[in-house]
Amino acid sequence: MVERRSAAVAIQVGVNTGVAGVQTSIEPIEPGVHARELGADLREPIVDMVEAGIHSVEPGVHPRGQGVDARAQVEEGSERSRGQQADRGPDAGVDGVSSVAPGRDRPDHAAGTMKDMRVAIVGATGAVGRTMLQILQERDFPLDELSLLASERTAGTRLRFRSEQHTVGLLTPEALEGVDLALSSCGSAIAQTWVPQAAERGTIVVDNSSAFRMEPWAELVIPEVNPEALERGAKVYAVPNCTIITALMALAPLHRAAGLESVSLSSYQSVSGAGAKGVRELVEQVEKLHGMEDDLAHPDLDALPVGDVFGKTIAYNVLAKIDVFDPESGSTFEEIKVQREAKRLLSLPELDISATCVRVPVPVGHSVSLHATFARPFSVTEAREALEAAEGVQLRDDPANDVYPSPLEAAGIDDTLVGRIRQPEGHDEELLLFACGDNLRKGAALNAVQIAERVSAAR
Ligand SMILES: NC(=O)c1ccc[n+]([C@@H]2O[C@H](COP(=O)([O-])OP(=O)(O)OC[C@H]3O[C@@H](n4cnc5c(N)ncnc54)[C@H](OP(=O)(O)O)[C@@H]3O)[C@@H](O)[C@H]2O)c1
């Protein structure tokens, strides 16, 4: 994911919030930072697919059976209301939308819950936020009240949940009062401004950003990988980086069987990993280059379309840079996140892991190529057995019949697909494999909701 470090610098004021002494901002939510990164209308079908979610909204119904109608059930407010927000421009102040309070347009039907549970989604109008809303509905999450929050750019948008329209409100400290559980997907700079304070006031927060993943007072959790972290009673849970989730869904069952010693990882990450704006940038560039495909054999580099999100042309290209470069190591921060989060999630501080993270022009679905070394000889057959038994994993490994994972097959489903399992000749403690996962679902929203389900069950 692209984390905008300049925005983080702009709003950090370094005040101690009191949550285990973490130094962070207590300025209430600075609106507008993100708004400048996001454009106006998003009407392209493929962008709508990501913005509106591409998955089932009916519990128990497979997403692929739903098609366009299913997507329409979690819907954007009218184009007019969205256009009005965009027309206000990036510098539009809070005043104009301060009257936008979150709420239902009609009362929720009884959710069938045993305990009162007030839930908020912060960043509800983004790619991950919309997917969280869908997954809460698909899994019939037990909640009694739901608040949807975002910045002034999309406050006022109406989103449907359980057949009722909810109006997205503005993120303010008041909007979070009395909320039992907040699912956050508003980016790390904004999360730092409200998560510690909300946690101090008793809200359990599950955050998708990288802001708290390495904090000792927060728990970094993939329920299938380190469920013990859910037992420690944290106030803040961090969803790991989406690439390491895809990788560890494949590697953790193998680690349990044979002890992981080293990993070399290369990723192929979709543009939706950079949010809805990333998908829009790819779609715009594909359109601009339509009819010019032959010219790409000898491109005029200065004439290629370039956008704000990816820096270089992403259409018909691959970019070996996700997030900014660390000047000291030469790695990108995405690569650094992948490595350090793997060590924490597996409780293997000495794990020998290297990563090269690459953006590819795929709308949804991250892929990883993995070269792993184990503490003992580990056959392909044994590895297949371990993966077949693993929760949240589907084995797609039948080369004779052309069965292997691809991101389009992983998009829209919950399981991580694993295949291409091979042993390098003469290295019986090593395996090569390839895995694909939906970055918006298991890579973010689904993992967050799974954590929320455990937290809710423990109340
Ligand atoms: N996309 C992925 O595959 C993925 C995977 C794992 C983790 N994540 C993480 O999840 C987070 C969200 O990612 P995304 O892809 O959903 O991004 P996105 O599509 O750009 O959505 C961002 C959301 O945050 C809201 N937001 C921005 N500034 C805000 C503010 N000042 N106050 C309140 N809300 C604000 C936006 O609302 P407005 O539109 O109203 O500004 C929008 O709803 C990021 O931290 C990202 O790193 C993403």
The ligand as an SDF file (V2000), in Angstrom:
LIG
                    3D

 48 52  0  0  0  0  0  0  0  0999 V2000
   -6.2620   -1.1630   -0.6950 N   0  0  0  0  0  0  0  0  0  0  0  0
   -5.7170   -2.2460   -0.1600 C   0  0  0  0  0  0  0  0  0  0  0  0
   -5.5490   -3.2930   -0.8100 O   0  0  0  0  0  0  0  0  0  0  0  0
   -5.2960   -2.2320    1.2750 C   0  0  0  0  0  0  0  0  0  0  0  0
   -4.8700   -3.4220    1.8550 C   0  0  0  0  0  0  0  0  0  0  0  0
   -4.4380   -3.4200    3.1810 C   0  0  0  0  0  0  0  0  0  0  0  0
   -4.4390   -2.2370    3.8840 C   0  0  0  0  0  0  0  0  0  0  0  0
   -4.8530   -1.0890    3.2850 N   0  0  0  0  0  0  0  0  0  0  0  0
   -4.8140    0.1370    4.0740 C   0  0  0  0  0  0  0  0  0  0  0  0
   -6.1450    0.5450    4.3210 O   0  0  0  0  0  0  0  0  0  0  0  0
   -6.2110    1.9610    4.3720 C   0  0  0  0  0  0  0  0  0  0  0  0
   -7.2810    2.4370    3.3680 C   0  0  0  0  0  0  0  0  0  0  0  0
   -6.9130    2.0100    2.0880 O   0  0  0  0  0  0  0  0  0  0  0  0
   -7.9130    2.1400    0.8470 P   0  0  0  0  0  0  0  0  0  0  0  0
   -7.2730    1.3600   -0.2320 O   0  0  0  0  0  0  0  0  0  0  0  0
   -9.3190    1.8350    1.2320 O   0  0  0  0  0  0  0  0  0  0  0  0
   -7.8160    3.7140    0.5120 O   0  0  0  0  0  0  0  0  0  0  0  0
   -8.8640    4.6460   -0.2260 P   0  0  0  0  0  0  0  0  0  0  0  0
   -9.6590    3.9070   -1.2290 O   0  0  0  0  0  0  0  0  0  0  0  0
   -8.0840    5.8040   -0.6690 O   0  0  0  0  0  0  0  0  0  0  0  0
   -9.8840    5.0770    0.9610 O   0  0  0  0  0  0  0  0  0  0  0  0
   -9.4840    5.8840    2.0340 C   0  0  0  0  0  0  0  0  0  0  0  0
  -10.6710    6.1640    2.9580 C   0  0  0  0  0  0  0  0  0  0  0  0
  -10.1990    6.9570    4.0500 O   0  0  0  0  0  0  0  0  0  0  0  0
  -11.0190    8.1160    4.1460 C   0  0  0  0  0  0  0  0  0  0  0  0
  -10.2870    9.2770    4.6260 N   0  0  0  0  0  0  0  0  0  0  0  0
   -9.2420    9.9090    4.0720 C   0  0  0  0  0  0  0  0  0  0  0  0
   -8.8910   11.0080    4.7730 N   0  0  0  0  0  0  0  0  0  0  0  0
   -9.7570   11.0670    5.8120 C   0  0  0  0  0  0  0  0  0  0  0  0
   -9.9460   11.9730    6.8700 C   0  0  0  0  0  0  0  0  0  0  0  0
   -9.1830   13.0640    7.0190 N   0  0  0  0  0  0  0  0  0  0  0  0
  -10.9490   11.7440    7.7490 N   0  0  0  0  0  0  0  0  0  0  0  0
  -11.7610   10.6940    7.5970 C   0  0  0  0  0  0  0  0  0  0  0  0
  -11.6420    9.7760    6.5840 N   0  0  0  0  0  0  0  0  0  0  0  0
  -10.6520    9.9780    5.7050 C   0  0  0  0  0  0  0  0  0  0  0  0
  -11.4970    8.3610    2.7280 C   0  0  0  0  0  0  0  0  0  0  0  0
  -12.6380    9.1600    2.7520 O   0  0  0  0  0  0  0  0  0  0  0  0
  -12.7490   10.4110    1.7250 P   0  0  0  0  0  0  0  0  0  0  0  0
  -12.8200    9.8040    0.3650 O   0  0  0  0  0  0  0  0  0  0  0  0
  -13.9880   11.0760    2.2040 O   0  0  0  0  0  0  0  0  0  0  0  0
  -11.5090   11.2610    1.8960 O   0  0  0  0  0  0  0  0  0  0  0  0
  -11.7890    6.9410    2.2840 C   0  0  0  0  0  0  0  0  0  0  0  0
  -13.0450    6.5440    2.7850 O   0  0  0  0  0  0  0  0  0  0  0  0
   -4.7900    2.4620    4.1090 C   0  0  0  0  0  0  0  0  0  0  0  0
   -4.1260    2.6520    5.3370 O   0  0  0  0  0  0  0  0  0  0  0  0
   -4.1670    1.3150    3.3690 C   0  0  0  0  0  0  0  0  0  0  0  0
   -2.7580    1.2860    3.5270 O   0  0  0  0  0  0  0  0  0  0  0  0
   -5.2750   -1.0500    2.0200 C   0  0  0  0  0  0  0  0  0  0  0  0
  1  2  1  0
  2  3  2  0
  2  4  1  0
  4  5  1  0
  4 48  2  0
  5  6  2  0
  6  7  1  0
  7  8  2  0
  8  9  1  0
  8 48  1  0
  9 10  1  0
  9 46  1  0
 10 11  1  0
 11 12  1  0
 11 44  1  0
 12 13  1  0
 13 14  1  0
 14 15  2  0
 14 16  1  0
 14 17  1  0
 17 18  1  0
 18 19  2  0
 18 20  1  0
 18 21  1  0
 21 22  1  0
 22 23  1  0
 23 24  1  0
 23 42  1  0
 24 25  1  0
 25 26  1  0
 25 36  1  0
 26 27  1  0
 26 35  1  0
 27 28  2  0
 28 29  1  0
 29 30  1  0
 29 35  2  0
 30 31  1  0
 30 32  2  0
 32 33  1  0
 33 34  2  0
 34 35  1  0
 36 37  1  0
 36 42  1  0
 37 38  1  0
 38 39  2  0
 38 40  1  0
 38 41  1  0
 42 43  1  0
 44 45  1  0
 44 46  1  0
 46 47  1  0
M  CHG  2   8   1  16  -1
M  END
$$$$
